[in-house]
Amino acid sequence: MVTPNRLVLFGTVCKTPIRKVSPAGIPHCQFVLEHRSQQQEAGFSRQAWCRMPVVVSGQVSQVLTHSITVGSNLIVQGFVSSHQGRNGLSKLVLHAEQIELIDSGD
C-alpha cells in the first residue's frame, strides 16, 4: 500500500548543484531550493520562507538537471524523506520526481 507523501514547491536554486554517482552507478544531483511566498493562515497574511535540500536520482532525471544553476527558478514535485547528516542531525529532503524549469535565472 502506498501512503500519500507529496510535496510541490516553487523556489530558486540557491546553492550550486552537486552531481555524484553512487557506488551502485546511480547518478544523483543535489541542490538547495529557496522558497519565499505570502500565504493566508487563519484569515491573516503571513510570509513563508524555507530552504529545502533537493535530490534528483536516476539516469533519465539527470537530463533535466544539466541546465539547473544558481538562480534557476523551479517547480519541484516529489516526496519528502528524512536524511541524517554527518553531525547526527536529521533534515527533511525533497526527492524530486518532476522538475519544471521556469527560467534559467539569467
MODELLER restraints for C-alpha pairs under 7 A, 6 or more apart:
rsr = mdl.restraints
at = mdl.atoms
rsr.add(forms.Gaussian(group=physical.xy_distance, feature=features.Distance(at['CA:5:A'], at['CA:79:A']), mean=5.37, stdev=0.5))
rsr.add(forms.Gaussian(group=physical.xy_distance, feature=features.Distance(at['CA:5:A'], at['CA:80:A']), mean=6.77, stdev=0.5))
rsr.add(forms.Gaussian(group=physical.xy_distance, feature=features.Distance(at['CA:6:A'], at['CA:78:A']), mean=5.62, stdev=0.5))
rsr.add(forms.Gaussian(group=physical.xy_distance, feature=features.Distance(at['CA:6:A'], at['CA:79:A']), mean=4.77, stdev=0.5))
rsr.add(forms.Gaussian(group=physical.xy_distance, feature=features.Distance(at['CA:7:A'], at['CA:77:A']), mean=5.67, stdev=0.5))
rsr.add(forms.Gaussian(group=physical.xy_distance, feature=features.Distance(at['CA:7:A'], at['CA:78:A']), mean=5.57, stdev=0.5))
rsr.add(forms.Gaussian(group=physical.xy_distance, feature=features.Distance(at['CA:7:A'], at['CA:79:A']), mean=5.76, stdev=0.5))
rsr.add(forms.Gaussian(group=physical.xy_distance, feature=features.Distance(at['CA:8:A'], at['CA:75:A']), mean=6.91, stdev=0.5))
rsr.add(forms.Gaussian(group=physical.xy_distance, feature=features.Distance(at['CA:8:A'], at['CA:76:A']), mean=5.68, stdev=0.5))
rsr.add(forms.Gaussian(group=physical.xy_distance, feature=features.Distance(at['CA:8:A'], at['CA:77:A']), mean=4.43, stdev=0.5))
rsr.add(forms.Gaussian(group=physical.xy_distance, feature=features.Distance(at['CA:8:A'], at['CA:78:A']), mean=6.77, stdev=0.5))
rsr.add(forms.Gaussian(group=physical.xy_distance, feature=features.Distance(at['CA:9:A'], at['CA:75:A']), mean=5.64, stdev=0.5))
rsr.add(forms.Gaussian(group=physical.xy_distance, feature=features.Distance(at['CA:9:A'], at['CA:76:A']), mean=5.39, stdev=0.5))
rsr.add(forms.Gaussian(group=physical.xy_distance, feature=features.Distance(at['CA:9:A'], at['CA:77:A']), mean=6.59, stdev=0.5))
rsr.add(forms.Gaussian(group=physical.xy_distance, feature=features.Distance(at['CA:10:A'], at['CA:35:A']), mean=6.17, stdev=0.5))
rsr.add(forms.Gaussian(group=physical.xy_distance, feature=features.Distance(at['CA:10:A'], at['CA:74:A']), mean=5.67, stdev=0.5))
rsr.add(forms.Gaussian(group=physical.xy_distance, feature=features.Distance(at['CA:10:A'], at['CA:75:A']), mean=4.34, stdev=0.5))
rsr.add(forms.Gaussian(group=physical.xy_distance, feature=features.Distance(at['CA:10:A'], at['CA:76:A']), mean=6.41, stdev=0.5))
rsr.add(forms.Gaussian(group=physical.xy_distance, feature=features.Distance(at['CA:11:A'], at['CA:33:A']), mean=5.50, stdev=0.5))
rsr.add(forms.Gaussian(group=physical.xy_distance, feature=features.Distance(at['CA:11:A'], at['CA:34:A']), mean=5.07, stdev=0.5))
rsr.add(forms.Gaussian(group=physical.xy_distance, feature=features.Distance(at['CA:11:A'], at['CA:35:A']), mean=4.33, stdev=0.5))
rsr.add(forms.Gaussian(group=physical.xy_distance, feature=features.Distance(at['CA:11:A'], at['CA:73:A']), mean=5.66, stdev=0.5))
rsr.add(forms.Gaussian(group=physical.xy_distance, feature=features.Distance(at['CA:11:A'], at['CA:74:A']), mean=5.61, stdev=0.5))
rsr.add(forms.Gaussian(group=physical.xy_distance, feature=features.Distance(at['CA:11:A'], at['CA:75:A']), mean=6.63, stdev=0.5))
rsr.add(forms.Gaussian(group=physical.xy_distance, feature=features.Distance(at['CA:12:A'], at['CA:33:A']), mean=5.38, stdev=0.5))
rsr.add(forms.Gaussian(group=physical.xy_distance, feature=features.Distance(at['CA:12:A'], at['CA:34:A']), mean=5.19, stdev=0.5))
rsr.add(forms.Gaussian(group=physical.xy_distance, feature=features.Distance(at['CA:12:A'], at['CA:35:A']), mean=6.61, stdev=0.5))
rsr.add(forms.Gaussian(group=physical.xy_distance, feature=features.Distance(at['CA:12:A'], at['CA:71:A']), mean=5.64, stdev=0.5))
rsr.add(forms.Gaussian(group=physical.xy_distance, feature=features.Distance(at['CA:12:A'], at['CA:72:A']), mean=5.53, stdev=0.5))
rsr.add(forms.Gaussian(group=physical.xy_distance, feature=features.Distance(at['CA:12:A'], at['CA:73:A']), mean=4.46, stdev=0.5))
rsr.add(forms.Gaussian(group=physical.xy_distance, feature=features.Distance(at['CA:12:A'], at['CA:74:A']), mean=6.26, stdev=0.5))
rsr.add(forms.Gaussian(group=physical.xy_distance, feature=features.Distance(at['CA:13:A'], at['CA:31:A']), mean=6.88, stdev=0.5))
rsr.add(forms.Gaussian(group=physical.xy_distance, feature=features.Distance(at['CA:13:A'], at['CA:32:A']), mean=5.74, stdev=0.5))
rsr.add(forms.Gaussian(group=physical.xy_distance, feature=features.Distance(at['CA:13:A'], at['CA:33:A']), mean=4.60, stdev=0.5))
rsr.add(forms.Gaussian(group=physical.xy_distance, feature=features.Distance(at['CA:13:A'], at['CA:34:A']), mean=6.24, stdev=0.5))
rsr.add(forms.Gaussian(group=physical.xy_distance, feature=features.Distance(at['CA:13:A'], at['CA:69:A']), mean=6.77, stdev=0.5))
rsr.add(forms.Gaussian(group=physical.xy_distance, feature=features.Distance(at['CA:13:A'], at['CA:70:A']), mean=4.97, stdev=0.5))
rsr.add(forms.Gaussian(group=physical.xy_distance, feature=features.Distance(at['CA:13:A'], at['CA:71:A']), mean=5.26, stdev=0.5))
rsr.add(forms.Gaussian(group=physical.xy_distance, feature=features.Distance(at['CA:13:A'], at['CA:72:A']), mean=5.43, stdev=0.5))
rsr.add(forms.Gaussian(group=physical.xy_distance, feature=features.Distance(at['CA:13:A'], at['CA:73:A']), mean=6.53, stdev=0.5))
rsr.add(forms.Gaussian(group=physical.xy_distance, feature=features.Distance(at['CA:14:A'], at['CA:32:A']), mean=5.80, stdev=0.5))
rsr.add(forms.Gaussian(group=physical.xy_distance, feature=features.Distance(at['CA:14:A'], at['CA:33:A']), mean=6.01, stdev=0.5))
rsr.add(forms.Gaussian(group=physical.xy_distance, feature=features.Distance(at['CA:14:A'], at['CA:34:A']), mean=6.20, stdev=0.5))
rsr.add(forms.Gaussian(group=physical.xy_distance, feature=features.Distance(at['CA:14:A'], at['CA:70:A']), mean=5.32, stdev=0.5))
rsr.add(forms.Gaussian(group=physical.xy_distance, feature=features.Distance(at['CA:14:A'], at['CA:71:A']), mean=6.29, stdev=0.5))
rsr.add(forms.Gaussian(group=physical.xy_distance, feature=features.Distance(at['CA:15:A'], at['CA:31:A']), mean=5.93, stdev=0.5))
rsr.add(forms.Gaussian(group=physical.xy_distance, feature=features.Distance(at['CA:15:A'], at['CA:32:A']), mean=5.53, stdev=0.5))
rsr.add(forms.Gaussian(group=physical.xy_distance, feature=features.Distance(at['CA:15:A'], at['CA:70:A']), mean=5.82, stdev=0.5))
rsr.add(forms.Gaussian(group=physical.xy_distance, feature=features.Distance(at['CA:16:A'], at['CA:31:A']), mean=6.34, stdev=0.5))
rsr.add(forms.Gaussian(group=physical.xy_distance, feature=features.Distance(at['CA:16:A'], at['CA:69:A']), mean=6.32, stdev=0.5))
rsr.add(forms.Gaussian(group=physical.xy_distance, feature=features.Distance(at['CA:16:A'], at['CA:70:A']), mean=5.54, stdev=0.5))
rsr.add(forms.Gaussian(group=physical.xy_distance, feature=features.Distance(at['CA:17:A'], at['CA:29:A']), mean=6.41, stdev=0.5))
rsr.add(forms.Gaussian(group=physical.xy_distance, feature=features.Distance(at['CA:17:A'], at['CA:30:A']), mean=5.44, stdev=0.5))
rsr.add(forms.Gaussian(group=physical.xy_distance, feature=features.Distance(at['CA:17:A'], at['CA:31:A']), mean=4.52, stdev=0.5))
rsr.add(forms.Gaussian(group=physical.xy_distance, feature=features.Distance(at['CA:17:A'], at['CA:69:A']), mean=6.74, stdev=0.5))
rsr.add(forms.Gaussian(group=physical.xy_distance, feature=features.Distance(at['CA:18:A'], at['CA:29:A']), mean=5.56, stdev=0.5))
rsr.add(forms.Gaussian(group=physical.xy_distance, feature=features.Distance(at['CA:18:A'], at['CA:30:A']), mean=5.12, stdev=0.5))
rsr.add(forms.Gaussian(group=physical.xy_distance, feature=features.Distance(at['CA:18:A'], at['CA:31:A']), mean=6.45, stdev=0.5))
rsr.add(forms.Gaussian(group=physical.xy_distance, feature=features.Distance(at['CA:19:A'], at['CA:28:A']), mean=5.76, stdev=0.5))
rsr.add(forms.Gaussian(group=physical.xy_distance, feature=features.Distance(at['CA:19:A'], at['CA:29:A']), mean=4.45, stdev=0.5))
rsr.add(forms.Gaussian(group=physical.xy_distance, feature=features.Distance(at['CA:19:A'], at['CA:30:A']), mean=6.48, stdev=0.5))
rsr.add(forms.Gaussian(group=physical.xy_distance, feature=features.Distance(at['CA:20:A'], at['CA:27:A']), mean=5.83, stdev=0.5))
rsr.add(forms.Gaussian(group=physical.xy_distance, feature=features.Distance(at['CA:20:A'], at['CA:28:A']), mean=5.29, stdev=0.5))
rsr.add(forms.Gaussian(group=physical.xy_distance, feature=features.Distance(at['CA:20:A'], at['CA:29:A']), mean=6.42, stdev=0.5))
rsr.add(forms.Gaussian(group=physical.xy_distance, feature=features.Distance(at['CA:21:A'], at['CA:27:A']), mean=4.26, stdev=0.5))
rsr.add(forms.Gaussian(group=physical.xy_distance, feature=features.Distance(at['CA:21:A'], at['CA:28:A']), mean=5.91, stdev=0.5))
rsr.add(forms.Gaussian(group=physical.xy_distance, feature=features.Distance(at['CA:26:A'], at['CA:57:A']), mean=6.97, stdev=0.5))
rsr.add(forms.Gaussian(group=physical.xy_distance, feature=features.Distance(at['CA:26:A'], at['CA:58:A']), mean=5.73, stdev=0.5))
rsr.add(forms.Gaussian(group=physical.xy_distance, feature=features.Distance(at['CA:27:A'], at['CA:57:A']), mean=5.86, stdev=0.5))
rsr.add(forms.Gaussian(group=physical.xy_distance, feature=features.Distance(at['CA:27:A'], at['CA:58:A']), mean=5.44, stdev=0.5))
rsr.add(forms.Gaussian(group=physical.xy_distance, feature=features.Distance(at['CA:27:A'], at['CA:59:A']), mean=6.11, stdev=0.5))
rsr.add(forms.Gaussian(group=physical.xy_distance, feature=features.Distance(at['CA:28:A'], at['CA:55:A']), mean=6.73, stdev=0.5))
rsr.add(forms.Gaussian(group=physical.xy_distance, feature=features.Distance(at['CA:28:A'], at['CA:56:A']), mean=5.57, stdev=0.5))
rsr.add(forms.Gaussian(group=physical.xy_distance, feature=features.Distance(at['CA:28:A'], at['CA:57:A']), mean=4.46, stdev=0.5))
rsr.add(forms.Gaussian(group=physical.xy_distance, feature=features.Distance(at['CA:28:A'], at['CA:58:A']), mean=6.52, stdev=0.5))
rsr.add(forms.Gaussian(group=physical.xy_distance, feature=features.Distance(at['CA:29:A'], at['CA:55:A']), mean=5.72, stdev=0.5))
rsr.add(forms.Gaussian(group=physical.xy_distance, feature=features.Distance(at['CA:29:A'], at['CA:56:A']), mean=5.07, stdev=0.5))
rsr.add(forms.Gaussian(group=physical.xy_distance, feature=features.Distance(at['CA:29:A'], at['CA:57:A']), mean=6.52, stdev=0.5))
rsr.add(forms.Gaussian(group=physical.xy_distance, feature=features.Distance(at['CA:30:A'], at['CA:54:A']), mean=5.64, stdev=0.5))
rsr.add(forms.Gaussian(group=physical.xy_distance, feature=features.Distance(at['CA:30:A'], at['CA:55:A']), mean=4.60, stdev=0.5))
rsr.add(forms.Gaussian(group=physical.xy_distance, feature=features.Distance(at['CA:30:A'], at['CA:56:A']), mean=6.44, stdev=0.5))
rsr.add(forms.Gaussian(group=physical.xy_distance, feature=features.Distance(at['CA:31:A'], at['CA:53:A']), mean=5.93, stdev=0.5))
rsr.add(forms.Gaussian(group=physical.xy_distance, feature=features.Distance(at['CA:31:A'], at['CA:54:A']), mean=5.39, stdev=0.5))
rsr.add(forms.Gaussian(group=physical.xy_distance, feature=features.Distance(at['CA:31:A'], at['CA:55:A']), mean=6.79, stdev=0.5))
rsr.add(forms.Gaussian(group=physical.xy_distance, feature=features.Distance(at['CA:32:A'], at['CA:51:A']), mean=6.44, stdev=0.5))
rsr.add(forms.Gaussian(group=physical.xy_distance, feature=features.Distance(at['CA:32:A'], at['CA:52:A']), mean=5.57, stdev=0.5))
rsr.add(forms.Gaussian(group=physical.xy_distance, feature=features.Distance(at['CA:32:A'], at['CA:53:A']), mean=4.37, stdev=0.5))
rsr.add(forms.Gaussian(group=physical.xy_distance, feature=features.Distance(at['CA:32:A'], at['CA:54:A']), mean=5.76, stdev=0.5))
rsr.add(forms.Gaussian(group=physical.xy_distance, feature=features.Distance(at['CA:33:A'], at['CA:51:A']), mean=5.60, stdev=0.5))
rsr.add(forms.Gaussian(group=physical.xy_distance, feature=features.Distance(at['CA:33:A'], at['CA:52:A']), mean=5.23, stdev=0.5))
rsr.add(forms.Gaussian(group=physical.xy_distance, feature=features.Distance(at['CA:33:A'], at['CA:53:A']), mean=6.28, stdev=0.5))
rsr.add(forms.Gaussian(group=physical.xy_distance, feature=features.Distance(at['CA:33:A'], at['CA:54:A']), mean=6.86, stdev=0.5))
rsr.add(forms.Gaussian(group=physical.xy_distance, feature=features.Distance(at['CA:34:A'], at['CA:50:A']), mean=5.86, stdev=0.5))
rsr.add(forms.Gaussian(group=physical.xy_distance, feature=features.Distance(at['CA:34:A'], at['CA:51:A']), mean=4.39, stdev=0.5))
rsr.add(forms.Gaussian(group=physical.xy_distance, feature=features.Distance(at['CA:34:A'], at['CA:52:A']), mean=6.44, stdev=0.5))
rsr.add(forms.Gaussian(group=physical.xy_distance, feature=features.Distance(at['CA:35:A'], at['CA:49:A']), mean=5.46, stdev=0.5))
rsr.add(forms.Gaussian(group=physical.xy_distance, feature=features.Distance(at['CA:35:A'], at['CA:50:A']), mean=5.38, stdev=0.5))
rsr.add(forms.Gaussian(group=physical.xy_distance, feature=features.Distance(at['CA:35:A'], at['CA:51:A']), mean=6.31, stdev=0.5))
rsr.add(forms.Gaussian(group=physical.xy_distance, feature=features.Distance(at['CA:36:A'], at['CA:48:A']), mean=5.66, stdev=0.5))
rsr.add(forms.Gaussian(group=physical.xy_distance, feature=features.Distance(at['CA:36:A'], at['CA:49:A']), mean=4.57, stdev=0.5))
rsr.add(forms.Gaussian(group=physical.xy_distance, feature=features.Distance(at['CA:36:A'], at['CA:50:A']), mean=6.92, stdev=0.5))
rsr.add(forms.Gaussian(group=physical.xy_distance, feature=features.Distance(at['CA:37:A'], at['CA:47:A']), mean=5.91, stdev=0.5))
rsr.add(forms.Gaussian(group=physical.xy_distance, feature=features.Distance(at['CA:37:A'], at['CA:48:A']), mean=5.22, stdev=0.5))
rsr.add(forms.Gaussian(group=physical.xy_distance, feature=features.Distance(at['CA:37:A'], at['CA:49:A']), mean=6.65, stdev=0.5))
rsr.add(forms.Gaussian(group=physical.xy_distance, feature=features.Distance(at['CA:38:A'], at['CA:45:A']), mean=6.57, stdev=0.5))
rsr.add(forms.Gaussian(group=physical.xy_distance, feature=features.Distance(at['CA:38:A'], at['CA:46:A']), mean=5.59, stdev=0.5))
rsr.add(forms.Gaussian(group=physical.xy_distance, feature=features.Distance(at['CA:38:A'], at['CA:47:A']), mean=4.61, stdev=0.5))
rsr.add(forms.Gaussian(group=physical.xy_distance, feature=features.Distance(at['CA:38:A'], at['CA:48:A']), mean=5.86, stdev=0.5))
rsr.add(forms.Gaussian(group=physical.xy_distance, feature=features.Distance(at['CA:39:A'], at['CA:45:A']), mean=5.66, stdev=0.5))
rsr.add(forms.Gaussian(group=physical.xy_distance, feature=features.Distance(at['CA:39:A'], at['CA:46:A']), mean=5.41, stdev=0.5))
rsr.add(forms.Gaussian(group=physical.xy_distance, feature=features.Distance(at['CA:39:A'], at['CA:47:A']), mean=6.28, stdev=0.5))
rsr.add(forms.Gaussian(group=physical.xy_distance, feature=features.Distance(at['CA:39:A'], at['CA:48:A']), mean=6.56, stdev=0.5))
rsr.add(forms.Gaussian(group=physical.xy_distance, feature=features.Distance(at['CA:40:A'], at['CA:46:A']), mean=6.26, stdev=0.5))
rsr.add(forms.Gaussian(group=physical.xy_distance, feature=features.Distance(at['CA:52:A'], at['CA:93:A']), mean=6.46, stdev=0.5))
rsr.add(forms.Gaussian(group=physical.xy_distance, feature=features.Distance(at['CA:52:A'], at['CA:94:A']), mean=6.85, stdev=0.5))
rsr.add(forms.Gaussian(group=physical.xy_distance, feature=features.Distance(at['CA:53:A'], at['CA:93:A']), mean=5.09, stdev=0.5))
rsr.add(forms.Gaussian(group=physical.xy_distance, feature=features.Distance(at['CA:53:A'], at['CA:94:A']), mean=6.19, stdev=0.5))
rsr.add(forms.Gaussian(group=physical.xy_distance, feature=features.Distance(at['CA:54:A'], at['CA:93:A']), mean=5.73, stdev=0.5))
rsr.add(forms.Gaussian(group=physical.xy_distance, feature=features.Distance(at['CA:54:A'], at['CA:94:A']), mean=4.71, stdev=0.5))
rsr.add(forms.Gaussian(group=physical.xy_distance, feature=features.Distance(at['CA:54:A'], at['CA:95:A']), mean=5.83, stdev=0.5))
rsr.add(forms.Gaussian(group=physical.xy_distance, feature=features.Distance(at['CA:54:A'], at['CA:96:A']), mean=6.55, stdev=0.5))
rsr.add(forms.Gaussian(group=physical.xy_distance, feature=features.Distance(at['CA:55:A'], at['CA:94:A']), mean=6.31, stdev=0.5))
rsr.add(forms.Gaussian(group=physical.xy_distance, feature=features.Distance(at['CA:55:A'], at['CA:95:A']), mean=4.93, stdev=0.5))
rsr.add(forms.Gaussian(group=physical.xy_distance, feature=features.Distance(at['CA:55:A'], at['CA:96:A']), mean=6.04, stdev=0.5))
rsr.add(forms.Gaussian(group=physical.xy_distance, feature=features.Distance(at['CA:56:A'], at['CA:95:A']), mean=6.09, stdev=0.5))
rsr.add(forms.Gaussian(group=physical.xy_distance, feature=features.Distance(at['CA:56:A'], at['CA:96:A']), mean=5.23, stdev=0.5))
rsr.add(forms.Gaussian(group=physical.xy_distance, feature=features.Distance(at['CA:71:A'], at['CA:105:A']), mean=4.46, stdev=0.5))
rsr.add(forms.Gaussian(group=physical.xy_distance, feature=features.Distance(at['CA:72:A'], at['CA:103:A']), mean=6.04, stdev=0.5))
rsr.add(forms.Gaussian(group=physical.xy_distance, feature=features.Distance(at['CA:72:A'], at['CA:104:A']), mean=4.91, stdev=0.5))
rsr.add(forms.Gaussian(group=physical.xy_distance, feature=features.Distance(at['CA:72:A'], at['CA:105:A']), mean=4.21, stdev=0.5))
rsr.add(forms.Gaussian(group=physical.xy_distance, feature=features.Distance(at['CA:73:A'], at['CA:101:A']), mean=6.17, stdev=0.5))
rsr.add(forms.Gaussian(group=physical.xy_distance, feature=features.Distance(at['CA:73:A'], at['CA:102:A']), mean=5.25, stdev=0.5))
rsr.add(forms.Gaussian(group=physical.xy_distance, feature=features.Distance(at['CA:73:A'], at['CA:103:A']), mean=5.67, stdev=0.5))
rsr.add(forms.Gaussian(group=physical.xy_distance, feature=features.Distance(at['CA:73:A'], at['CA:104:A']), mean=6.93, stdev=0.5))
rsr.add(forms.Gaussian(group=physical.xy_distance, feature=features.Distance(at['CA:73:A'], at['CA:105:A']), mean=6.35, stdev=0.5))
rsr.add(forms.Gaussian(group=physical.xy_distance, feature=features.Distance(at['CA:74:A'], at['CA:99:A']), mean=6.67, stdev=0.5))
rsr.add(forms.Gaussian(group=physical.xy_distance, feature=features.Distance(at['CA:74:A'], at['CA:100:A']), mean=5.51, stdev=0.5))
rsr.add(forms.Gaussian(group=physical.xy_distance, feature=features.Distance(at['CA:74:A'], at['CA:101:A']), mean=4.72, stdev=0.5))
rsr.add(forms.Gaussian(group=physical.xy_distance, feature=features.Distance(at['CA:74:A'], at['CA:102:A']), mean=5.39, stdev=0.5))
rsr.add(forms.Gaussian(group=physical.xy_distance, feature=features.Distance(at['CA:75:A'], at['CA:99:A']), mean=5.80, stdev=0.5))
rsr.add(forms.Gaussian(group=physical.xy_distance, feature=features.Distance(at['CA:75:A'], at['CA:100:A']), mean=5.09, stdev=0.5))
rsr.add(forms.Gaussian(group=physical.xy_distance, feature=features.Distance(at['CA:75:A'], at['CA:101:A']), mean=6.73, stdev=0.5))
rsr.add(forms.Gaussian(group=physical.xy_distance, feature=features.Distance(at['CA:76:A'], at['CA:96:A']), mean=6.12, stdev=0.5))
rsr.add(forms.Gaussian(group=physical.xy_distance, feature=features.Distance(at['CA:76:A'], at['CA:98:A']), mean=5.85, stdev=0.5))
rsr.add(forms.Gaussian(group=physical.xy_distance, feature=features.Distance(at['CA:76:A'], at['CA:99:A']), mean=4.64, stdev=0.5))
rsr.add(forms.Gaussian(group=physical.xy_distance, feature=features.Distance(at['CA:76:A'], at['CA:100:A']), mean=6.49, stdev=0.5))
rsr.add(forms.Gaussian(group=physical.xy_distance, feature=features.Distance(at['CA:77:A'], at['CA:96:A']), mean=5.62, stdev=0.5))
rsr.add(forms.Gaussian(group=physical.xy_distance, feature=features.Distance(at['CA:77:A'], at['CA:97:A']), mean=5.85, stdev=0.5))
rsr.add(forms.Gaussian(group=physical.xy_distance, feature=features.Distance(at['CA:77:A'], at['CA:98:A']), mean=5.10, stdev=0.5))
rsr.add(forms.Gaussian(group=physical.xy_distance, feature=features.Distance(at['CA:77:A'], at['CA:99:A']), mean=6.46, stdev=0.5))
rsr.add(forms.Gaussian(group=physical.xy_distance, feature=features.Distance(at['CA:78:A'], at['CA:94:A']), mean=6.36, stdev=0.5))
rsr.add(forms.Gaussian(group=physical.xy_distance, feature=features.Distance(at['CA:78:A'], at['CA:95:A']), mean=5.41, stdev=0.5))
rsr.add(forms.Gaussian(group=physical.xy_distance, feature=features.Distance(at['CA:78:A'], at['CA:96:A']), mean=4.45, stdev=0.5))
rsr.add(forms.Gaussian(group=physical.xy_distance, feature=features.Distance(at['CA:78:A'], at['CA:97:A']), mean=4.79, stdev=0.5))
rsr.add(forms.Gaussian(group=physical.xy_distance, feature=features.Distance(at['CA:78:A'], at['CA:98:A']), mean=6.59, stdev=0.5))
rsr.add(forms.Gaussian(group=physical.xy_distance, feature=features.Distance(at['CA:79:A'], at['CA:94:A']), mean=5.73, stdev=0.5))
rsr.add(forms.Gaussian(group=physical.xy_distance, feature=features.Distance(at['CA:79:A'], at['CA:95:A']), mean=5.37, stdev=0.5))
rsr.add(forms.Gaussian(group=physical.xy_distance, feature=features.Distance(at['CA:79:A'], at['CA:96:A']), mean=6.87, stdev=0.5))
rsr.add(forms.Gaussian(group=physical.xy_distance, feature=features.Distance(at['CA:80:A'], at['CA:92:A']), mean=6.31, stdev=0.5))
rsr.add(forms.Gaussian(group=physical.xy_distance, feature=features.Distance(at['CA:80:A'], at['CA:93:A']), mean=5.47, stdev=0.5))
rsr.add(forms.Gaussian(group=physical.xy_distance, feature=features.Distance(at['CA:80:A'], at['CA:94:A']), mean=4.54, stdev=0.5))
rsr.add(forms.Gaussian(group=physical.xy_distance, feature=features.Distance(at['CA:80:A'], at['CA:95:A']), mean=5.98, stdev=0.5))
rsr.add(forms.Gaussian(group=physical.xy_distance, feature=features.Distance(at['CA:81:A'], at['CA:92:A']), mean=5.60, stdev=0.5))
rsr.add(forms.Gaussian(group=physical.xy_distance, feature=features.Distance(at['CA:81:A'], at['CA:93:A']), mean=5.48, stdev=0.5))
rsr.add(forms.Gaussian(group=physical.xy_distance, feature=features.Distance(at['CA:81:A'], at['CA:94:A']), mean=6.69, stdev=0.5))
rsr.add(forms.Gaussian(group=physical.xy_distance, feature=features.Distance(at['CA:82:A'], at['CA:90:A']), mean=6.08, stdev=0.5))
rsr.add(forms.Gaussian(group=physical.xy_distance, feature=features.Distance(at['CA:82:A'], at['CA:91:A']), mean=5.44, stdev=0.5))
rsr.add(forms.Gaussian(group=physical.xy_distance, feature=features.Distance(at['CA:82:A'], at['CA:92:A']), mean=4.56, stdev=0.5))
rsr.add(forms.Gaussian(group=physical.xy_distance, feature=features.Distance(at['CA:82:A'], at['CA:93:A']), mean=6.07, stdev=0.5))
rsr.add(forms.Gaussian(group=physical.xy_distance, feature=features.Distance(at['CA:83:A'], at['CA:90:A']), mean=5.45, stdev=0.5))
rsr.add(forms.Gaussian(group=physical.xy_distance, feature=features.Distance(at['CA:83:A'], at['CA:91:A']), mean=5.49, stdev=0.5))
rsr.add(forms.Gaussian(group=physical.xy_distance, feature=features.Distance(at['CA:83:A'], at['CA:92:A']), mean=6.32, stdev=0.5))
rsr.add(forms.Gaussian(group=physical.xy_distance, feature=features.Distance(at['CA:83:A'], at['CA:93:A']), mean=6.64, stdev=0.5))
rsr.add(forms.Gaussian(group=physical.xy_distance, feature=features.Distance(at['CA:84:A'], at['CA:90:A']), mean=4.30, stdev=0.5))
rsr.add(forms.Gaussian(group=physical.xy_distance, feature=features.Distance(at['CA:84:A'], at['CA:91:A']), mean=6.45, stdev=0.5))
